Each structure stands twice: as structure tokens, then as C-alpha cells.
Amino acid sequence: MREPQAVRADRFQVCTHFLDKPRLAGCSRGGAQAIVENSLMRRESSVEKPMRLALIGMSGAGKTFWAKKLAGKGAPAVFCDERIEQRLGPRLGPGGYSEAEYLAEEVSTLHEVLLELEEKPDASLVLDTTGSVIYAGNHLLMRLRRQMTIVYLAATAKERQLLIERYLNDPKPVLWRGAFQPKGGETPRETVARCYPALMEARRRSYEALAHCTLGVAELRATLDAKQFLDQVRRQMK
């Protein structure tokens, strides 16, 4: 998620302004994890025509890059972050927008995309989801799995650590979903440094549960070719 246009001077205060109320001390892994179980989700989607791919993964994993690449193969692309921020932009004030407001727009955006796919069964689409799509609720996520092939762009442990360090050096607003829990005497930066890795680990488990297939970010970086991307998805879907 990009940083809101109106921000406070302290960037680590900015990245935590989504919080609606104070949290208890410690880092809650359970509160940050989406409730997603593969056993409850049917595998009905296909990579063939119509091509319907939803890309999920952490911020910085390459979802937007690959959505643009795949759109070059002829399928239209929807970039959820852009749509959500366009809708939230008119209400952006000095304090930014709340976590609840962002999540409501995310749910609304995903619902609209899925409704169109349900009404047009022959339509192709590449969907660049947000990192927080896993919090959209099981009903919506099951609809997503029925309508699209969900591809998780997975970073290695080393790459995840680099993404965490990148975030700490350039923090942006994020949906914490209960994972941001300051301890007494901590600065915002210290709380983020302690709790952000736990949030990312909880998200990783949810991405794995939600996805039909998983592609390694490092392997994709070695090819940068849309055809090979699709070939990898097809092999995993067999």
C-alpha cells in the first residue's frame, strides 16, 4: 500500500495510524492471520481460456510487475491498490484513513471484480491483489478461488528478510489486524521492528493456504517471461 498523501512527520507513526484503538503488549500471531483453510476451498479454476489469474503475496514480491507482464498476453488487468486508493483519496485528511475504511473498500473492490466475472463466464482477467486480500473474509475468498486461479508469489526466507528491512527503512501504512501491540516505553519504530516480522509470517501461512499454486520469486526473477510464468502455473495445476 502506498503512503497516504497527507502524513505525519514521523514515518513510523504514519505506518501505524491504521490502528483504531490501543493494543495489549506483545505480538499476536493469531490475530494477524487470516482464517483460510485449503480443505474448505474447492479447486475449480483453470489457467486456460478464459485466463483468470489472481496474484497474491507480500508487498514487493512482484505482483504488479507480473500483472502487467501477463496483461501483455491479452487479458485485462485490475490493480486493486490503485482502485482502493482512488476511492479513498477524496476522504484523505490529516490523519489518513482508518484500517476499517481501507478494508471496507478492499472488500467492495474484490466483490465488484468477482461479480463481473460471475456475470461474464468467458471473460479473462489478471488481478493484482493487495497484501491484505487474505483479510477479505472466507466467503469472498472462496468466491475468488472459484472464479480465478490464485498464484502465490513466494519469497524465500532470505528474500522475506530483505522485504522486512526494506519496509523498516521506508515504512508505509499496513493493515496490522491486531499484530501491532506496543510495549511500554517503546518507540513506534521499535514496535514495528518487533511486530512486523510476526505479521509477515502470519500472512505467509495464509497465502499458502489460499493459493492454488506457488511460484518462487527468485525463479521468476531469473526468467521475467510471461510465457514461462504461465507454463510454471500449468505444470503445478496438472
N, C-alpha and C positions, 0 to 999 in steps of 0.2 A: 504494500500500500504506500503510495507517495505521501510525503509530508504535507499537511494542510497548508494553505496559503497564509493563513493568519496563525502565527505561532508565538509561544513564549520564548524568552531569550535562552533559557536553559533547555537544551535539546533533549536531555534525559527526562525533564519534566514534561516536555511535549509528547514524548513517546509513550507516556503513561496516562495521558489525560483522558483516555477512553474509560478509565475506571469510574464507575458510578458511585462507589462507596468504599470506605477503607476495608482492608482485608486483615485477617489474622496473620500473625507471624509465621514464617516458614514458606515453603514452596509446595503447592498442592499439585501433584501429578494427575490425580484422578479428575480434579475439576477442570483441567485443561484438555482432557482427552474427549474427543467426540465419541458418541455411543454408536459404533458401527461394527457389525459382525458379518463376516463373509457368509456364514451359514444361513443368514436370513435373506441373502440377496441373490436373486437368480441371474444367470449369465446368459442374456438373450441377445446381446448386441453383436454387430458384425463390422469388420473393417472394410468390407467391400461396399459397392454402391447400394444405397447411399452411404458415403463415407461420413461417419459421425464419431468424432474423437473428442473427448474431454481430457484436457491435460491438467494434472494436479501435481502438487509438490510445494516445497518451501520457496519462499521469496529468493530469487537469484538462481534458481535451478535451471532456468531457460524456457519456461512455459511460453512466454510471449514470443521469444525468438522462434521456437518451433511452430507456434500457431501461425506466425507469418510465413514461415517456410512451407508449411502444409497448405496454407491458403493459396500458395502459388501453384498447387496441383489442381486448382479449380473449385475447391469448396470455399464457401464464405466463412469468415471468422468473426467471432464475437469476443471482445475483450472486456471481461466483467469489471475489472478495476476501473476502466475508463467510464463505463456506463454508470457505475455507482457514484463515482466522484462528480460526474456531470449532474447527477440528481442532487447530490448533497451540496454542491458548490453554492447555489443561491442561499442556503441557510448557514453558510460558514460564518461564524462570528469569532470574536477574540479567543474564545476557549476551544474552538474547533467543534467537532461533532462528537456525540457520545458513542460508546460501543453499541448500545441498543439501537441507535439510529442507523449506524453502519450495517449492523446485522439485519435489520429490517429491510433495508434497501438491497442487501445481498440476496435475501430470501425472495424478495419481489422480482429481482432481475432474473434469478435462476428459474423461478416459476414461469415467467413470461417466455423465456427461451424454450423451456420444456413444453409449454402449451403449444407453441408454434410447431415444434417437432411432432407432437402428438396429432396435431391437425393436418400436418403435411408429411405423411409417412415416407415419401420419396425424396424429401429434402436432405441435402448434405450439410454438414456444419463442423467446424473446428472451434472448440470452446476453450478459451484461455481463462481458467478459473482463478480465483483468489486463493491465497494460502489458507484462508479461513473457511473455505467452502465446506469443510467437514463439520462445521457447526450449524449447517442449514437445517438440520433435523432429519431423522431417519426416513420419514415419508418422502421428503423431497429427494433425498439421496437414492432411495430405491427407484424413484421415477427416473433419476439421472442414469442409473445403471441399466434400466430397461431400454432407454432411448439411445444411449451412447456407449461406445467402448471407452472405458476410463483408463488412461495411461498415466502411471505414476512415474515421474522423473526423479529417480532416487539418487541422492548424493552418498558417497562413501563417508565413513566416519571422519576421515581427514578433511573431505570437502565440507562436511557439516560444520566442522570446527572453523574452517575459513569463513563460512557464511555467518557464523555466530560472531566472529571477530569483526567482520565487515559491518554487521549490524551495530555492534558496540561502538565502532568508530563513526558510524553515520546512522544514528537511531531514527526510526520513523514510527508513527503510530501503528499499533498492532492490537488485535483482539486477544486479550490475555485470558478471558474466560475463567477467572479465578486463580490463575497461576502467578499473578503479581501480588506478592504478600510481603510488605515491608517489615523489617525488624526494627526495634527501637534503636535510634542513633544512626541508622543507615542513610546515606545519600541516595537520591534516585538512581544514580549511576551504579552504585554498589548493589542495589536491589535488582536492577536489570541484569547486571553481570551474573548474579546468583540464580535468578529465576528464569531467564531467557533460555538457557540450555535445557532446563526441565520442560519448558513449553515445547521446544523443538522436538524433544524425544517423544512426548505425548502425541504430537502431530504426526511424527513419522509412523508410529504404530497405527494411527487412524488412516493415514494414506494407504498403507499396505493392506489394511482390511477392506478399504473401499474399492481399490483398483482391480480391474480385470487382468492387467499385466503391468510389469515393472521394467523400465529401461534405465540402465545406468547412465548418469550424466557424463561420466568420464568417457565411456564408449561412444556416446553420441557426439561428444566434442571432437572425437577423432575422425568422424565422418562428415558432419554438417550437411548431410544429403537427405532430402525429404524421402526419396525412394527407399533408401536403406533404412530410414526410420520406420516406414510402413512395412518393410519386409521383416524387421525385427518384431513388430507388433503381430503380424500374421503368424510368424513362427510360434510365438507364445500362445496364440489363440487356438492353435490346432489341438 
